[in-house]
């Protein structure tokens, strides 16, 4: 298992509401827990993955996600069992949409 940490400063879309959990941890899939947090406008993401050595890929997916949503005051925890980047993006979008009710 590998744990990766990402922090994006100065988001423009504050997150509010109850924590949301989407997805299921299993072979080739992942779960995303997203919750509002007092982070001075930042978005923190922690990834726990069974696929060791893909930090650059995760960085690219997380940067793309942040560009799309620009979340502020959000904490995200991802538990991954080898999901593809497309599935990661889908689950992240589902998690945010469950709290915001809309597209970026």
Secondary structure, 3 states (H helix, E strand, C coil): CEEEEEEECCCCEECCCCCEEEECCCCCCEEEEEEECCCCCCEEEEEEECCCCCHHHHHHHHHHHHHHHCEECEEEEEEECCCCHHHHHHHHHHHHHHHHCCCC
